């Protein structure tokens, strides 16, 4: 085995391990995740990067529906039923992303950054933004 093959095996081992991390831990090692690619068979729970987030780090996505990717199913372009974007703001709070169901809905006490303002969910199963359903959120005073 040459060094290139050994490096590729180590990269793959890191990617397998990286799928066990929390969202916060994943963001700390975002460059470990593979980039999104067309024609790839994705399983529920797979994590990949595509583009950059608002702080310039790789944008990570979690697959929420098993599928084989297509050129017109680009992450972040109306494909919320396939991928869930996640990330943290500069203070370490999760950036709000539209939940696609119960599996990624916000629960009571979850704090998110919504358009630069911190909000705490006041209900379980919260799939609405603070703008769409203000009663489900309270402003977090800084």
N, CA, C and O atoms as CSV, one atom per row, in Angstrom:
chain,resi,resn,atom,element,x,y,z
A,1,UNK,N,N,0.852,-1.175,0.000
A,1,UNK,CA,C,0.000,0.000,0.000
A,1,UNK,C,C,0.899,1.240,0.000
A,1,UNK,O,O,1.825,1.350,0.804
A,2,UNK,N,N,0.612,2.160,-0.907
A,2,UNK,CA,C,1.402,3.387,-0.944
A,2,UNK,C,C,0.784,4.455,-0.042
A,2,UNK,O,O,-0.289,4.247,0.524
A,3,UNK,N,N,1.444,5.572,0.089
A,3,UNK,CA,C,0.984,6.646,0.989
A,3,UNK,C,C,-0.350,7.224,0.553
A,3,UNK,O,O,-1.179,7.566,1.396
A,4,UNK,N,N,-0.570,7.339,-0.743
A,4,UNK,CA,C,-1.841,7.870,-1.240
A,4,UNK,C,C,-2.997,6.950,-0.854
A,4,UNK,O,O,-4.051,7.427,-0.433
A,5,UNK,N,N,-2.815,5.665,-0.990
A,5,UNK,CA,C,-3.860,4.706,-0.610
A,5,UNK,C,C,-4.103,4.754,0.903
A,5,UNK,O,O,-5.248,4.699,1.352
A,6,UNK,N,N,-3.034,4.856,1.677
A,6,UNK,CA,C,-3.165,4.929,3.138
A,6,UNK,C,C,-3.899,6.205,3.547
A,6,UNK,O,O,-4.745,6.183,4.441
A,7,UNK,N,N,-3.571,7.308,2.891
A,7,UNK,CA,C,-4.245,8.572,3.196
A,7,UNK,C,C,-5.729,8.490,2.847
A,7,UNK,O,O,-6.566,9.007,3.587
A,8,UNK,N,N,-6.060,7.849,1.733
A,8,UNK,CA,C,-7.465,7.705,1.339
A,8,UNK,C,C,-8.226,6.841,2.338
A,8,UNK,O,O,-9.374,7.141,2.664
A,9,UNK,N,N,-7.605,5.781,2.824
A,9,UNK,CA,C,-8.253,4.927,3.824
A,9,UNK,C,C,-8.460,5.682,5.138
A,9,UNK,O,O,-9.502,5.543,5.779
A,10,UNK,N,N,-7.481,6.471,5.532
A,10,UNK,CA,C,-7.626,7.271,6.751
A,10,UNK,C,C,-8.746,8.296,6.585
A,10,UNK,O,O,-9.543,8.490,7.503
A,11,UNK,N,N,-8.816,8.955,5.425
A,11,UNK,CA,C,-9.889,9.917,5.162
A,11,UNK,C,C,-11.246,9.243,5.267
A,11,UNK,O,O,-12.165,9.800,5.866
A,12,UNK,N,N,-11.387,8.056,4.696
A,12,UNK,CA,C,-12.664,7.330,4.739
A,12,UNK,C,C,-13.009,6.927,6.172
A,12,UNK,O,O,-14.170,7.018,6.571
A,13,UNK,N,N,-12.025,6.486,6.947
A,13,UNK,CA,C,-12.267,6.126,8.350
A,13,UNK,C,C,-12.749,7.344,9.133
A,13,UNK,O,O,-13.660,7.233,9.953
A,14,UNK,N,N,-12.145,8.505,8.886
A,14,UNK,CA,C,-12.580,9.736,9.553
A,14,UNK,C,C,-14.012,10.092,9.173
A,14,UNK,O,O,-14.790,10.523,10.024
A,15,UNK,N,N,-14.367,9.915,7.898
A,15,UNK,CA,C,-15.731,10.212,7.457
A,15,UNK,C,C,-16.741,9.284,8.130
A,15,UNK,O,O,-17.821,9.730,8.518
A,16,UNK,N,N,-16.410,8.012,8.272
A,16,UNK,CA,C,-17.315,7.076,8.950
A,16,UNK,C,C,-17.510,7.483,10.407
A,16,UNK,O,O,-18.633,7.479,10.910
A,17,UNK,N,N,-16.427,7.832,11.078
A,17,UNK,CA,C,-16.510,8.272,12.463
A,17,UNK,C,C,-17.278,9.591,12.566
A,17,UNK,O,O,-18.074,9.777,13.486
A,18,UNK,N,N,-17.041,10.496,11.631
A,18,UNK,CA,C,-17.656,11.819,11.681
A,18,UNK,C,C,-19.179,11.752,11.659
A,18,UNK,O,O,-19.832,12.651,12.189
A,19,UNK,N,N,-19.762,10.716,11.066
A,19,UNK,CA,C,-21.223,10.585,11.032
A,19,UNK,C,C,-21.825,10.297,12.401
A,19,UNK,O,O,-23.047,10.312,12.548
A,20,UNK,N,N,-20.986,10.034,13.412
A,20,UNK,CA,C,-21.490,9.774,14.763
A,20,UNK,C,C,-21.470,11.018,15.643
A,20,UNK,O,O,-21.914,10.964,16.790
A,21,UNK,N,N,-20.966,12.134,15.131
A,21,UNK,CA,C,-20.810,13.352,15.921
A,21,UNK,C,C,-22.120,14.130,16.027
A,21,UNK,O,O,-23.004,14.000,15.181
A,22,UNK,N,N,-22.230,14.941,17.083
A,22,UNK,CA,C,-23.359,15.864,17.193
A,22,UNK,C,C,-23.191,16.960,16.151
A,22,UNK,O,O,-22.113,17.101,15.574
A,23,UNK,N,N,-24.236,17.735,15.903
A,23,UNK,CA,C,-24.150,18.837,14.945
A,23,UNK,C,C,-23.033,19.815,15.332
A,23,UNK,O,O,-22.272,20.266,14.476
A,24,UNK,N,N,-22.942,20.132,16.614
A,24,UNK,CA,C,-21.930,21.071,17.073
A,24,UNK,C,C,-20.527,20.518,16.827
A,24,UNK,O,O,-19.648,21.246,16.367
A,25,UNK,N,N,-20.310,19.230,17.132
A,25,UNK,CA,C,-19.014,18.607,16.891
A,25,UNK,C,C,-18.719,18.538,15.395
A,25,UNK,O,O,-17.582,18.752,14.974
A,26,UNK,N,N,-19.740,18.239,14.595
A,26,UNK,CA,C,-19.551,18.139,13.146
A,26,UNK,C,C,-19.067,19.460,12.576
A,26,UNK,O,O,-18.207,19.474,11.695
A,27,UNK,N,N,-19.602,20.564,13.060
A,27,UNK,CA,C,-19.201,21.867,12.552
A,27,UNK,C,C,-17.738,22.172,12.871
A,27,UNK,O,O,-17.099,22.941,12.153
A,28,UNK,N,N,-17.203,21.581,13.938
A,28,UNK,CA,C,-15.806,21.809,14.291
A,28,UNK,C,C,-14.851,21.136,13.315
A,28,UNK,O,O,-13.697,21.546,13.189
A,29,UNK,N,N,-15.329,20.102,12.622
A,29,UNK,CA,C,-14.485,19.350,11.680
A,29,UNK,C,C,-15.165,19.268,10.316
A,29,UNK,O,O,-15.102,18.236,9.647
A,30,UNK,N,N,-15.810,20.351,9.910
A,30,UNK,CA,C,-16.641,20.354,8.698
A,30,UNK,C,C,-15.892,19.937,7.446
A,30,UNK,O,O,-16.494,19.375,6.531
A,31,UNK,N,N,-14.607,20.194,7.382
A,31,UNK,CA,C,-13.849,19.856,6.171
A,31,UNK,C,C,-13.612,18.358,6.015
A,31,UNK,O,O,-13.148,17.917,4.963
A,32,UNK,N,N,-13.918,17.574,7.037
A,32,UNK,CA,C,-13.746,16.118,6.958
A,32,UNK,C,C,-14.831,15.486,6.075
A,32,UNK,O,O,-14.603,14.444,5.460
A,33,UNK,N,N,-15.993,16.107,6.015
A,33,UNK,CA,C,-17.125,15.507,5.306
A,33,UNK,C,C,-16.939,15.597,3.790
A,33,UNK,O,O,-16.366,16.560,3.281
A,34,UNK,N,N,-17.430,14.583,3.079
A,34,UNK,CA,C,-17.317,14.619,1.613
A,34,UNK,C,C,-18.220,15.709,1.037
A,34,UNK,O,O,-19.194,16.116,1.669
A,35,UNK,N,N,-17.893,16.169,-0.150
A,35,UNK,CA,C,-18.730,17.151,-0.818
A,35,UNK,C,C,-19.855,16.447,-1.566
A,35,UNK,O,O,-19.722,15.296,-1.982
A,36,UNK,N,N,-20.968,17.165,-1.728
A,36,UNK,CA,C,-22.124,16.627,-2.445
A,36,UNK,C,C,-21.726,16.334,-3.882
A,36,UNK,O,O,-20.950,17.073,-4.489
A,37,UNK,N,N,-22.263,15.251,-4.416
A,37,UNK,CA,C,-21.974,14.915,-5.802
A,37,UNK,C,C,-23.201,14.335,-6.493
A,37,UNK,O,O,-24.033,13.682,-5.863
A,38,UNK,N,N,-23.299,14.579,-7.769
A,38,UNK,CA,C,-24.389,14.071,-8.598
A,38,UNK,C,C,-24.193,12.567,-8.806
A,38,UNK,O,O,-23.068,12.103,-8.994
A,39,UNK,N,N,-25.299,11.806,-8.771
A,39,UNK,CA,C,-25.254,10.377,-9.029
A,39,UNK,C,C,-24.830,9.540,-7.841
A,39,UNK,O,O,-24.567,8.347,-7.989
A,40,UNK,N,N,-24.758,10.141,-6.670
A,40,UNK,CA,C,-24.356,9.416,-5.461
A,40,UNK,C,C,-25.599,8.884,-4.744
A,40,UNK,O,O,-26.595,9.596,-4.619
A,41,UNK,N,N,-25.543,7.647,-4.279
A,41,UNK,CA,C,-26.645,7.056,-3.503
A,41,UNK,C,C,-26.486,7.483,-2.046
A,41,UNK,O,O,-25.558,7.051,-1.363
A,42,UNK,N,N,-27.402,8.337,-1.576
A,42,UNK,CA,C,-27.361,8.838,-0.208
A,42,UNK,C,C,-28.349,8.083,0.663
A,42,UNK,O,O,-29.476,7.805,0.252
A,43,UNK,N,N,-27.908,7.755,1.882
A,43,UNK,CA,C,-28.762,7.100,2.870
A,43,UNK,C,C,-29.191,8.133,3.909
A,43,UNK,O,O,-28.507,9.136,4.111
A,44,UNK,N,N,-30.313,7.890,4.558
A,44,UNK,CA,C,-30.784,8.773,5.625
A,44,UNK,C,C,-29.692,8.866,6.689
A,44,UNK,O,O,-29.156,7.856,7.143
A,45,UNK,N,N,-29.378,10.099,7.073
A,45,UNK,CA,C,-28.367,10.338,8.098
A,45,UNK,C,C,-26.996,10.676,7.560
A,45,UNK,O,O,-26.152,11.169,8.308
A,46,UNK,N,N,-26.743,10.425,6.273
A,46,UNK,CA,C,-25.455,10.804,5.689
A,46,UNK,C,C,-25.264,12.306,5.809
A,46,UNK,O,O,-26.225,13.069,5.718
A,47,UNK,N,N,-24.032,12.728,6.013
A,47,UNK,CA,C,-23.698,14.141,6.103
A,47,UNK,C,C,-22.686,14.463,5.017
A,47,UNK,O,O,-21.753,13.699,4.772
A,48,UNK,N,N,-22.886,15.608,4.368
A,48,UNK,CA,C,-21.960,16.055,3.336
A,48,UNK,C,C,-21.894,17.571,3.367
A,48,UNK,O,O,-22.704,18.224,4.023
A,49,UNK,N,N,-20.926,18.124,2.654
A,49,UNK,CA,C,-20.815,19.584,2.565
A,49,UNK,C,C,-21.160,20.038,1.157
A,49,UNK,O,O,-20.959,19.323,0.175
A,50,UNK,N,N,-21.689,21.259,1.096
A,50,UNK,CA,C,-22.002,21.873,-0.196
A,50,UNK,C,C,-22.002,23.379,-0.007
A,50,UNK,O,O,-22.826,23.905,0.741
A,51,UNK,N,N,-21.104,24.074,-0.661
A,51,UNK,CA,C,-21.028,25.518,-0.534
A,51,UNK,C,C,-20.489,25.938,0.815
A,51,UNK,O,O,-19.874,25.143,1.525
A,52,UNK,N,N,-20.726,27.213,1.171
A,52,UNK,CA,C,-20.264,27.744,2.452
A,52,UNK,C,C,-21.431,28.400,3.183
A,52,UNK,O,O,-22.396,28.850,2.566
A,53,UNK,N,N,-21.323,28.444,4.501
A,53,UNK,CA,C,-22.377,29.076,5.301
A,53,UNK,C,C,-22.076,30.562,5.486
A,53,UNK,O,O,-21.132,31.090,4.899
A,54,UNK,N,N,-22.883,31.226,6.306
A,54,UNK,CA,C,-22.769,32.681,6.457
A,54,UNK,C,C,-21.491,33.138,7.145
A,54,UNK,O,O,-21.151,34.320,7.087
A,55,UNK,N,N,-20.776,32.222,7.798
A,55,UNK,CA,C,-19.510,32.604,8.431
A,55,UNK,C,C,-18.307,32.104,7.631
A,55,UNK,O,O,-17.171,32.196,8.094
A,56,UNK,N,N,-18.557,31.574,6.430
A,56,UNK,CA,C,-17.476,31.170,5.542
A,56,UNK,C,C,-16.986,29.743,5.704
A,56,UNK,O,O,-16.023,29.344,5.050
A,57,UNK,N,N,-17.630,28.971,6.564
A,57,UNK,CA,C,-17.261,27.561,6.749
A,57,UNK,C,C,-18.041,26.700,5.769
A,57,UNK,O,O,-19.054,27.144,5.230
A,58,UNK,N,N,-17.583,25.462,5.528
A,58,UNK,CA,C,-18.369,24.570,4.666
A,58,UNK,C,C,-19.783,24.398,5.231
A,58,UNK,O,O,-19.950,24.190,6.433
A,59,UNK,N,N,-20.796,24.486,4.368
A,59,UNK,CA,C,-22.183,24.271,4.794
A,59,UNK,C,C,-22.428,22.768,4.829
A,59,UNK,O,O,-22.234,22.077,3.829
A,60,UNK,N,N,-22.852,22.272,5.971
A,60,UNK,CA,C,-23.136,20.846,6.115
A,60,UNK,C,C,-24.622,20.579,5.949
A,60,UNK,O,O,-25.465,21.399,6.314
A,61,UNK,N,N,-24.926,19.408,5.388
A,61,UNK,CA,C,-26.298,18.946,5.192
A,61,UNK,C,C,-26.397,17.515,5.678
A,61,UNK,O,O,-25.454,16.735,5.550
A,62,UNK,N,N,-27.558,17.177,6.240
A,62,UNK,CA,C,-27.865,15.802,6.618
A,62,UNK,C,C,-28.963,15.315,5.683
A,62,UNK,O,O,-29.931,16.029,5.424
A,63,UNK,N,N,-28.806,14.104,5.181
A,63,UNK,CA,C,-29.791,13.506,4.282
A,63,UNK,C,C,-30.987,13.045,5.108
A,63,UNK,O,O,-30.816,12.325,6.093
A,64,UNK,N,N,-32.197,13.450,4.719
A,64,UNK,CA,C,-33.406,13.070,5.445
A,64,UNK,C,C,-34.287,12.111,4.645
A,64,UNK,O,O,-35.281,11.605,5.164
A,65,UNK,N,N,-33.931,11.862,3.394
A,65,UNK,CA,C,-34.680,10.914,2.569
A,65,UNK,C,C,-33.695,10.198,1.651
A,65,UNK,O,O,-32.939,10.832,0.915
A,66,UNK,N,N,-33.717,8.877,1.705
A,66,UNK,CA,C,-32.824,8.089,0.865
A,66,UNK,C,C,-33.100,8.371,-0.609
A,66,UNK,O,O,-34.254,8.424,-1.033
A,67,UNK,N,N,-32.023,8.552,-1.391
A,67,UNK,CA,C,-32.183,8.847,-2.812
A,67,UNK,C,C,-30.825,8.781,-3.503
A,67,UNK,O,O,-29.787,8.704,-2.846
A,68,UNK,N,N,-30.843,8.813,-4.804
A,68,UNK,CA,C,-29.629,9.001,-5.602
A,68,UNK,C,C,-29.699,10.410,-6.158
A,68,UNK,O,O,-30.661,10.773,-6.836
A,69,UNK,N,N,-28.678,11.202,-5.870
A,69,UNK,CA,C,-28.701,12.623,-6.230
A,69,UNK,C,C,-28.722,12.835,-7.737
A,69,UNK,O,O,-28.220,12.024,-8.516
A,70,UNK,N,N,-29.319,13.950,-8.112
A,70,UNK,CA,C,-29.429,14.353,-9.510
A,70,UNK,C,C,-28.969,15.801,-9.628
A,70,UNK,O,O,-28.978,16.543,-8.645
A,71,UNK,N,N,-28.572,16.197,-10.816
A,71,UNK,CA,C,-28.060,17.547,-11.056
A,71,UNK,C,C,-29.072,18.628,-10.683
A,71,UNK,O,O,-28.682,19.730,-10.298
A,72,UNK,N,N,-30.368,18.325,-10.793
A,72,UNK,CA,C,-31.384,19.333,-10.472
A,72,UNK,C,C,-31.886,19.225,-9.026
A,72,UNK,O,O,-32.867,19.878,-8.668
A,73,UNK,N,N,-31.229,18.411,-8.194
A,73,UNK,CA,C,-31.560,18.298,-6.780
A,73,UNK,C,C,-30.431,18.869,-5.931
A,73,UNK,O,O,-29.945,18.214,-5.009
A,74,UNK,N,N,-30.024,20.074,-6.241
A,74,UNK,CA,C,-28.915,20.726,-5.557
A,74,UNK,C,C,-29.342,21.116,-4.142
A,74,UNK,O,O,-30.436,21.652,-3.965
A,75,UNK,N,N,-28.514,20.863,-3.134
A,75,UNK,CA,C,-28.850,21.254,-1.762
A,75,UNK,C,C,-29.149,22.744,-1.654
A,75,UNK,O,O,-28.452,23.575,-2.236
A,76,UNK,N,N,-30.198,23.067,-0.899
A,76,UNK,CA,C,-30.558,24.453,-0.655
A,76,UNK,C,C,-31.384,25.104,-1.739
A,76,UNK,O,O,-31.692,26.292,-1.644
A,77,UNK,N,N,-31.752,24.361,-2.766
A,77,UNK,CA,C,-32.523,24.936,-3.878
A,77,UNK,C,C,-33.880,24.248,-3.976
A,77,UNK,O,O,-34.209,23.637,-4.993
A,78,UNK,N,N,-34.667,24.357,-2.897
A,78,UNK,CA,C,-35.987,23.738,-2.891
A,78,UNK,C,C,-35.944,22.240,-2.652
A,78,UNK,O,O,-36.876,21.526,-3.022
A,79,UNK,N,N,-34.871,21.756,-2.039
A,79,UNK,CA,C,-34.718,20.310,-1.819
A,79,UNK,C,C,-34.788,19.955,-0.336
A,79,UNK,O,O,-34.144,19.004,0.108
A,80,UNK,N,N,-35.567,20.715,0.429
A,80,UNK,CA,C,-35.649,20.502,1.871
A,80,UNK,C,C,-36.172,19.122,2.241
A,80,UNK,O,O,-35.909,18.641,3.343
A,81,UNK,N,N,-36.908,18.476,1.341
A,81,UNK,CA,C,-37.403,17.127,1.646
A,81,UNK,C,C,-36.289,16.091,1.541
A,81,UNK,O,O,-36.457,14.959,1.993
A,82,UNK,N,N,-35.151,16.465,0.950
A,82,UNK,CA,C,-34.023,15.545,0.804
A,82,UNK,C,C,-32.907,15.829,1.797
A,82,UNK,O,O,-32.302,14.903,2.339
A,83,UNK,N,N,-32.632,17.110,2.035
A,83,UNK,CA,C,-31.483,17.503,2.841
A,83,UNK,C,C,-31.880,18.519,3.903
A,83,UNK,O,O,-32.738,19.371,3.677
A,84,UNK,N,N,-31.240,18.414,5.063
A,84,UNK,CA,C,-31.442,19.366,6.151
A,84,UNK,C,C,-30.118,20.085,6.399
A,84,UNK,O,O,-29.155,19.481,6.872
A,85,UNK,N,N,-30.075,21.381,6.077
A,85,UNK,CA,C,-28.867,22.168,6.329
A,85,UNK,C,C,-28.741,22.416,7.819
A,85,UNK,O,O,-29.736,22.639,8.508
A,86,UNK,N,N,-27.518,22.376,8.311
A,86,UNK,CA,C,-27.315,22.727,9.714
A,86,UNK,C,C,-25.989,23.432,9.873
A,86,UNK,O,O,-25.085,23.302,9.049
A,87,UNK,N,N,-25.897,24.182,10.955
A,87,UNK,CA,C,-24.672,24.914,11.223
A,87,UNK,C,C,-24.803,25.775,12.455
A,87,UNK,O,O,-25.854,25.812,13.095
A,88,UNK,N,N,-23.729,26.468,12.784
A,88,UNK,CA,C,-23.676,27.302,13.965
A,88,UNK,C,C,-23.309,28.723,13.567
A,88,UNK,O,O,-22.616,28.945,12.574
A,89,UNK,N,N,-23.784,29.687,14.361
A,89,UNK,CA,C,-23.357,31.066,14.121
A,89,UNK,C,C,-22.022,31.289,14.827
A,89,UNK,O,O,-21.479,30.356,15.419
A,90,UNK,N,N,-21.491,32.494,14.775
A,90,UNK,CA,C,-20.185,32.768,15.361
A,90,UNK,C,C,-20.159,32.584,16.875
A,90,UNK,O,O,-19.093,32.353,17.446
A,91,UNK,N,N,-21.318,32.681,17.538
A,91,UNK,CA,C,-21.388,32.495,18.992
A,91,UNK,C,C,-21.622,31.033,19.366
A,91,UNK,O,O,-21.656,30.695,20.550
A,92,UNK,N,N,-21.782,30.169,18.373
A,92,UNK,CA,C,-21.970,28.750,18.643
A,92,UNK,C,C,-23.413,28.291,18.713
A,92,UNK,O,O,-23.675,27.143,19.071
A,93,UNK,N,N,-24.364,29.167,18.377
A,93,UNK,CA,C,-25.775,28.778,18.372
A,93,UNK,C,C,-26.151,28.226,17.001
A,93,UNK,O,O,-25.643,28.693,15.981
A,94,UNK,N,N,-27.041,27.231,16.974
A,94,UNK,CA,C,-27.474,26.699,15.680
A,94,UNK,C,C,-28.216,27.760,14.863
A,94,UNK,O,O,-29.021,28.526,15.395
A,95,UNK,N,N,-27.932,27.784,13.587
A,95,UNK,CA,C,-28.649,28.666,12.674
A,95,UNK,C,C,-29.967,27.981,12.331
A,95,UNK,O,O,-29.983,26.805,11.967
A,96,UNK,N,N,-31.081,28.723,12.447
A,96,UNK,CA,C,-32.398,28.143,12.176
A,96,UNK,C,C,-32.457,27.631,10.741
A,96,UNK,O,O,-32.047,28.312,9.801
A,97,UNK,N,N,-32.977,26.418,10.597
A,97,UNK,CA,C,-33.252,25.889,9.259
A,97,UNK,C,C,-34.649,25.272,9.299
A,97,UNK,O,O,-35.074,24.744,10.326
A,98,UNK,N,N,-35.348,25.343,8.187
A,98,UNK,CA,C,-36.731,24.879,8.108
A,98,UNK,C,C,-36.806,23.379,8.383
A,98,UNK,O,O,-36.282,22.589,7.598
A,99,UNK,N,N,-37.442,22.969,9.477
A,99,UNK,CA,C,-37.630,21.539,9.716
A,99,UNK,C,C,-38.509,20.923,8.628
A,99,UNK,O,O,-39.397,21.574,8.077
A,100,UNK,N,N,-38.239,19.663,8.339
A,100,UNK,CA,C,-39.020,18.967,7.318
A,100,UNK,C,C,-39.982,17.958,7.924
A,100,UNK,O,O,-40.739,17.310,7.201
A,101,UNK,N,N,-39.959,17.818,9.253
A,101,UNK,CA,C,-40.854,16.883,9.917
A,101,UNK,C,C,-40.492,16.750,11.382
A,101,UNK,O,O,-39.704,17.533,11.913
A,102,UNK,N,N,-41.076,15.747,12.035
A,102,UNK,CA,C,-40.855,15.547,13.464
A,102,UNK,C,C,-39.396,15.224,13.792
A,102,UNK,O,O,-38.922,15.529,14.886
A,103,UNK,N,N,-38.690,14.612,12.849
A,103,UNK,CA,C,-37.310,14.201,13.113
A,103,UNK,C,C,-36.352,15.369,13.328
A,103,UNK,O,O,-35.314,15.195,13.967
A,104,UNK,N,N,-36.672,16.540,12.818
A,104,UNK,CA,C,-35.774,17.674,12.985
A,104,UNK,C,C,-36.489,18.934,13.484
A,104,UNK,O,O,-35.964,20.040,13.359
A,105,UNK,N,N,-37.686,18.761,14.049
A,105,UNK,CA,C,-38.424,19.893,14.609
A,105,UNK,C,C,-37.722,20.383,15.879
A,105,UNK,O,O,-37.034,19.616,16.553
A,106,UNK,N,N,-37.902,21.653,16.191
A,106,UNK,CA,C,-37.332,22.224,17.409
A,106,UNK,C,C,-38.236,21.908,18.590
A,106,UNK,O,O,-39.453,21.792,18.445
A,107,UNK,N,N,-37.621,21.770,19.761
A,107,UNK,CA,C,-38.377,21.453,20.969
A,107,UNK,C,C,-38.229,22.559,21.997
A,107,UNK,O,O,-37.379,23.438,21.855
A,108,UNK,N,N,-39.052,22.516,23.026
A,108,UNK,CA,C,-39.042,23.523,24.079
A,108,UNK,C,C,-37.628,23.715,24.606
A,108,UNK,O,O,-36.953,22.761,24.993
A,109,UNK,N,N,-37.195,24.976,24.611
A,109,UNK,CA,C,-35.875,25.305,25.128
A,109,UNK,C,C,-34.781,25.385,24.088
A,109,UNK,O,O,-33.702,25.904,24.376
A,110,UNK,N,N,-35.025,24.882,22.876
A,110,UNK,CA,C,-34.016,24.971,21.812
A,110,UNK,C,C,-33.811,26.437,21.441
A,110,UNK,O,O,-34.775,27.171,21.220
A,111,UNK,N,N,-32.552,26.854,21.376
A,111,UNK,CA,C,-32.219,28.229,20.999
A,111,UNK,C,C,-31.608,28.213,19.610
A,111,UNK,O,O,-30.726,27.408,19.308
A,112,UNK,N,N,-32.096,29.122,18.767
A,112,UNK,CA,C,-31.605,29.214,17.387
A,112,UNK,C,C,-31.331,30.660,17.017
A,112,UNK,O,O,-31.871,31.596,17.607
A,113,UNK,N,N,-30.470,30.807,16.017
A,113,UNK,CA,C,-30.203,32.109,15.427
A,113,UNK,C,C,-31.091,32.227,14.196
A,113,UNK,O,O,-30.917,31.494,13.223
A,114,UNK,N,N,-32.040,33.149,14.244
A,114,UNK,CA,C,-32.928,33.378,13.107
A,114,UNK,C,C,-32.666,34.773,12.585
A,114,UNK,O,O,-33.019,35.758,13.233
A,115,UNK,N,N,-32.059,34.866,11.436
A,115,UNK,CA,C,-31.724,36.152,10.806
A,115,UNK,C,C,-30.949,37.076,11.741
A,115,UNK,O,O,-31.190,38.283,11.780
A,116,UNK,N,N,-30.007,36.487,12.500
A,116,UNK,CA,C,-29.151,37.290,13.362
A,116,UNK,C,C,-29.701,37.578,14.746
A,116,UNK,O,O,-29.052,38.276,15.525
A,117,UNK,N,N,-30.885,37.060,15.078
A,117,UNK,CA,C,-31.495,37.254,16.392
A,117,UNK,C,C,-31.721,35.894,17.028
A,117,UNK,O,O,-32.144,34.958,16.350
A,118,UNK,N,N,-31.441,35.769,18.337
A,118,UNK,CA,C,-31.618,34.507,19.045
A,118,UNK,C,C,-33.051,34.369,19.563
A,118,UNK,O,O,-33.613,35.294,20.150
A,119,UNK,N,N,-33.620,33.188,19.328
A,119,UNK,CA,C,-34.965,32.848,19.805
A,119,UNK,C,C,-34.925,31.497,20.487
A,119,UNK,O,O,-34.131,30.626,20.130
A,120,UNK,N,N,-35.812,31.330,21.497
A,120,UNK,CA,C,-35.958,30.049,22.190
A,120,UNK,C,C,-37.349,29.506,21.906
A,120,UNK,O,O,-38.347,30.214,22.043
A,121,UNK,N,N,-37.405,28.232,21.506
A,121,UNK,CA,C,-38.694,27.599,21.232
A,121,UNK,C,C,-39.470,27.429,22.531
A,121,UNK,O,O,-38.914,27.024,23.552
A,122,UNK,N,N,-40.770,27.745,22.479
A,122,UNK,CA,C,-41.629,27.607,23.661
A,122,UNK,C,C,-42.534,26.384,23.561
A,122,UNK,O,O,-43.353,26.135,24.447
A,123,UNK,N,N,-42.383,25.620,22.474
A,123,UNK,CA,C,-43.216,24.431,22.273
A,123,UNK,C,C,-42.370,23.288,21.709
A,123,UNK,O,O,-41.323,23.518,21.104
A,124,UNK,N,N,-42.829,22.074,21.911
A,124,UNK,CA,C,-42.214,20.904,21.287
A,124,UNK,C,C,-42.764,20.737,19.880
A,124,UNK,O,O,-43.887,21.146,19.588
A,125,UNK,N,N,-41.967,20.138,19.020
A,125,UNK,CA,C,-42.415,19.888,17.649
A,125,UNK,C,C,-42.576,21.156,16.836
A,125,UNK,O,O,-43.425,21.216,15.947
A,126,UNK,N,N,-41.776,22.172,17.124
A,126,UNK,CA,C,-41.892,23.475,16.476
A,126,UNK,C,C,-41.261,23.426,15.077
A,126,UNK,O,O,-40.045,23.286,14.946
A,127,UNK,N,N,-42.081,23.540,14.054
A,127,UNK,CA,C,-41.597,23.518,12.666
A,127,UNK,C,C,-41.770,24.871,11.977
A,127,UNK,O,O,-41.574,24.986,10.768
A,128,UNK,N,N,-42.143,25.899,12.757
A,128,UNK,CA,C,-42.383,27.227,12.199
A,128,UNK,C,C,-41.232,28.157,12.558
A,128,UNK,O,O,-40.582,27.984,13.590
A,129,UNK,N,N,-40.988,29.127,11.716
A,129,UNK,CA,C,-39.972,30.137,12.016
A,129,UNK,C,C,-40.543,31.121,13.037
A,129,UNK,O,O,-41.760,31.203,13.207
A,130,UNK,N,N,-39.671,31.866,13.714
A,130,UNK,CA,C,-40.169,32.904,14.617
A,130,UNK,C,C,-41.027,33.938,13.899
A,130,UNK,O,O,-41.902,34.549,14.512
A,131,UNK,N,N,-40.788,34.135,12.631
A,131,UNK,CA,C,-41.577,35.079,11.840
A,131,UNK,C,C,-42.956,34.504,11.500
A,131,UNK,O,O,-43.961,35.212,11.562
A,132,UNK,N,N,-42.995,33.221,11.143
A,132,UNK,CA,C,-44.255,32.591,10.734
A,132,UNK,C,C,-45.174,32.305,11.915
A,132,UNK,O,O,-46.395,32.385,11.776
A,133,UNK,N,N,-44.606,31.972,13.083
A,133,UNK,CA,C,-45.417,31.642,14.258
A,133,UNK,C,C,-44.744,32.223,15.506
A,133,UNK,O,O,-44.119,31.482,16.265
A,134,UNK,N,N,-44.860,33.533,15.729
A,134,UNK,CA,C,-44.192,34.185,16.863
A,134,UNK,C,C,-44.556,33.594,18.225
A,134,UNK,O,O,-43.743,33.622,19.149
A,135,UNK,N,N,-45.779,33.057,18.357
A,135,UNK,CA,C,-46.201,32.495,19.647
A,135,UNK,C,C,-45.387,31.268,20.033
A,135,UNK,O,O,-45.381,30.877,21.200
A,136,UNK,N,N,-44.706,30.659,19.082
A,136,UNK,CA,C,-43.898,29.468,19.362
A,136,UNK,C,C,-42.476,29.783,19.767
A,136,UNK,O,O,-41.678,28.875,20.002
A,137,UNK,N,N,-42.153,31.054,19.852
A,137,UNK,CA,C,-40.781,31.485,20.153
A,137,UNK,C,C,-40.762,32.654,21.111
A,137,UNK,O,O,-41.705,33.445,21.156
A,138,UNK,N,N,-39.704,32.763,21.869
A,138,UNK,CA,C,-39.479,33.966,22.681
A,138,UNK,C,C,-38.078,34.487,22.395
A,138,UNK,O,O,-37.144,33.713,22.186
A,139,UNK,N,N,-37.950,35.765,22.390
A,139,UNK,CA,C,-36.685,36.439,22.137
A,139,UNK,C,C,-35.730,36.133,23.278
A,139,UNK,O,O,-36.115,36.205,24.445
A,140,UNK,N,N,-34.491,35.792,22.953
A,140,UNK,CA,C,-33.463,35.559,23.968
A,140,UNK,C,C,-32.707,36.865,24.153
A,140,UNK,O,O,-32.094,37.383,23.220
A,141,UNK,N,N,-32.761,37.385,25.365
A,141,UNK,CA,C,-32.078,38.646,25.664
A,141,UNK,C,C,-30.601,38.366,25.841
A,141,UNK,O,O,-30.222,37.443,26.563
A,142,UNK,N,N,-29.760,39.160,25.184
A,142,UNK,CA,C,-28.309,38.954,25.213
A,142,UNK,C,C,-27.602,39.663,26.226
A,142,UNK,O,O,-26.380,39.548,26.323
